[in-house]
Amino acid sequence: MIPLVRRLIAVCALGGAALTACGSDIAAEAPRAPRTAAPSPSPSPSPSVTVPRPPTLAPGPAGLIPVFKNGPRTPDKAVALTFDADMTAAQGPRAAAGEHFDNPELIAALRELQVPATVFMTGRWAEQYPVQARSIGRDPLFEVANHSYSHYAFTGDCYGLPTVSEDRMRSDVERAYTAFRAAGVPDAMPYFRFPGGCYDQRALRALTGTGVTAVQWDVVGGDAFATDPDAVAQQVLDGVRPGSVVVLHCTRSAAPATERAVRTIVPELRARGFRFVKVSELIGASGGRR
């Protein structure tokens, strides 16, 4: 069991050790608040037309942002595949030198297999790959959600990740939404995934008023730094239950086996009677409000 535990820790951090030198250049400027509304209506809508907002969970005690882990365990057998697109500002030189923090082959595979998915994107990733961010954000098969701007941890001792100070947590999240808009992503979802999955009451309190729902997971894909796609696929297949949220990654350099694993996961889960949905559908099925 020890190798598996170590591997799960590596997954949650998406290479915490590799990111410990991510720099400390989070911008100080206050960006605009995130836009969490659903896509805009057509140019000339009827006055009676109401555009639905993405479902979110009600705030927790004292208005703390809510945390979502999985959907209902119903016979419907819905499952959400989620992909973290991680990148930090300090990794820009590595990208310029040829390191790939994107994974267009994975996105192409999801389109080919017609799999709805939620991509938790960092603002820095959107800045590095604006064409890809825009393409994903405008494709109805996908939804873009927030994974922070910097991929700095929101707690101390989070798998070796550098940390963002409490007074800049909210601006780091809002700056990511600003980066999405600049890249041409029209309506990023009001969902936020903490870097490393690490949060505490202080972090939840810091994001109070942003309107986001924090999204965790109940199935760890195990694809971070994995080179065996069959092992990744088996870990997902062994863990999925109705309503599951699966965390995988959209980063070639840190998760090179993901695309091949997905090509095994998808047909097998469909053969078992599962259907793929976006996170928004699971939240809506869990009583999310609009």
N, C-alpha and C positions, 0 to 999 in steps of 0.2 A: 504493500500500500504506500510505502514512503515515496517511491518514484512518482506515483500518481499524484500524491499531495503536492510534491514539489512542482509538478507540471501544472497543476491547477493554479498554484500561486503565480507561476510565470505567466499564465494566460491572463489572469485578472489584471496584472500590471502591464500587460503587453510589452514585456521586456523592460521591467522597472530598472534593472541595472543599466540597460542600454540607454535609458532616458535620464539617468541621474545627472548628466552633464548638459541638460537641455537649455541652460542659460537662465537669465533672470530678467528678460526684457519685456515683461507684460506692460502694455501701454498704459499710461496714467490717465489719458483723456477719457472722459465719460461719453460712451457711445449712446446712440438712440436706444430706446426701449425696444424689445423684440416684438415683432408683429406675429401674432399667433392666430390670426383669423384664417379661415379657409380661403381657397382661391376666389378672386374677385368675380362678381357676376358679369354677365354679358353687358356690352356698352349701353343698351337701352332696356333695362329690366322693367317689368311691371312694378308699380309701387308696392304690390302685395307680396312680391317675391322676397323670401328671406334666405340668405346664404348661410348654411349650417356651419357652425364652428367645430373644430376637431374636439372630440370628447376628452375631458380631463377629469381627474378625481377631485373630490371636494378637499379643501385644505384640512390638515390635521389639527390637533389641539393647539390653541394659541395662534392659529393661522399658519402653522408650519406647512411647507409644501408637502404634498402627499407622496408616498413611495409605492410604486407598482412593481410586482415581482412576476406574476403570472395571471392568466385569465381563468375563467371557470373550468372546472374539471367535468365537462359535460360530454354526452355521447356525440356531440357535434365534431369533436376531435380536431379543433382548430389549433394550429401551431404557427408562431411567428419566428421567422429567421431574421436576426438583426446582425448588422455588420458595423463594427467600429472602424472609422477611417481616421487613424491617428497620425498626428504630425505636430511638431512644435516649431516655433520660430527659429530656434537654434539648429534645427535640422535642415534649414534652407541650404547651407553650403553643401551638405551631403547630397541633397537632391540635385543641386547644380553640378555635382561631381558624378552624377549618374545613378545614385541610389533611388530605387522606386518605392515611393510610399503610396502609390495608387495600385489598382488592380483591375484594369479594363477587361481582362479576360474573364474575371469573375462576374462583372456586371453583364458582359455579353452572354455568359452562361445562364444567368438568371433570366435574361430576356428570352433566350432561346427556349428555356424550360418553362417560361411564363410563370415565374414564381414571384408573387408580391413580396416585398421586403422593406424593412426600415433601416436606413443608413444613418448611424450616429456619427456625425461629421465634426471634426474640429474646425474652428475658423481658419487656422493656419493651413489646413489641408485644402480648404476652399480657395484660399489665396494662391496656393501653389498650383492647383489644378482647376482653374475656374471653368474651363470648357467642360470638363467631366462633371463638376459640381452642378453646372447649369443643366447638362443633359440628364443627370439623375433627378434633379429637382423638378424638371418639367415633364418627366415620364410618369404617367398615371400608375404605372406598375409599382413605383417606389414612393416613399416619403422620406424626407430629410429631417432629422432631429439633431439636437444640440449635444455635443460632447465636450463643450468648453472651447475657448479659443486656444489656450496654451497647452492643454493636457497636463497641467500641474495638479497635484493632489489637493483635495479640499479638507484633508485631515493630515496630521503628522503620522509618520511611520506607515506610509502606504506603499509598500513594496519598493522602496528606494526612490520613488518619484519626488522631484522637488515640489515644494508646496506654495500655494497662493495664500496671501494673508487674508484674514477674515474681511477686512475693509475693501478688498478688491475682488471678492468672490462674485458678487453680483455683476460688476462691470466686466469680468472675464466672460461670463455667460452672455451678457448683452453684446459684447464685442463680437462674439461668434455669430450672432444673428446679423449684425452689421456686415460682417464678411460674407455671409450667405447672400444678402441682398446685393452687395457689390458684384458678386460673381454671377448674378442673374437667377438665383433661386427665388421664385416668386413668393412662396408661402411655406417656410419651414414650420414644422410642427411644434407645439408647445410642450415638448418632451425633452428631458435632460438626463443624460447618463453621466454620473460622476466618474472622472478618470480613476481607473483602478477599481471602480465600484465602491470606493471608500467614502463614507459620510458619517456624520454624527449630528447631534442636536444643534450644535453651533452652525454647521454648514446648512442644515435645513432652515434655520432661523435667518441666516444671511440672505437666502434666496426668497424669503417671504415677500409676497407682493409681485413677483415676476410672472405669476400665472402658470408656471410650468409644473408638470408632474414628473417626478424623478422615476426613471425606468431602470430597474435592475434585471435580473434573469433567474431562471431556475435550472437551466442546462448550460454548462460550460463546454464549449466546443473543443477546447484543447488544441486549437490550431496555431497558437503563438509559437513561432520558431519550430513547428513540427515539419518534418519532411516526409512523413508517411501518411498519405491521404486516406488509406484504409483504416488506420488507427483513429484518425480524426472522425471519420464517418461512423465508425463503430461506437465511439464515445457518445456521439450525438444520438444515434439510434438506440443505445442502451438507456439514455436518460429521458427521452421525450415522452411526455404524457399529454393528454388533452389539455389545451390551454397554456402549453409551455412557451416560454420566451427563451430562445437559443442565442447565445452570444458567440459570434465569430468575428473575423476581421477582414478588412478590405485594404490590406497593406502587403504588397508583394515581398518587400524586403524582410518583414517580420513574420509573415504568415504565407509562405510560398505554396503550401499544399491545399489551401482553402478551395480554390476553384475545382480541383479534381475531387475533393471530398464532397462538395455540393452535388456533383454529377452522380454520386452514389447515394447520397442522403435523400435527394428529392424523389427519385422513382421508388425507392424502398418505402419511404413514409407514405407515398400515395398508394402503394400496394397494400399498406396496412390500414387504409381508410382515412388517413389524415388529409386535411386541406390546409393550404398555406394562406395566411392573412398578414396584414400589417399590424403593428402594435396598436394603432388607433382602433381597429376592430375589436381587439381583445379588451381594451380599456372600455369601449362602448358596451361590450357584453357584460362587463363587470359593474355596470351601473354608472359609468362615466357621464358627467353632465355636459351639455353643449351650451 
